[in-house]
Amino acid sequence: MMPDLGRYAVEVTLAYAVSLALLATLVGWVWLRGRRVRRALADIEARAGRKG
């Protein structure tokens, strides 16, 4: 169900592929960073709970 792109089909398809790959990379990076920050925050809160 792809529209007829004529002689620019390769370029347009490549642009979509690169955009989706960059978007997936950014989503993955943000997700992994969020897990790391959540883990660090839990460690800090656990240490603060033991002290106070």
Secondary structure, 3 states (H helix, E strand, C coil): CCCCCHHHHHHHHHHHHHHHHHHHHHHHHHHHHHHHHHHHHHHHHHHHHHHC
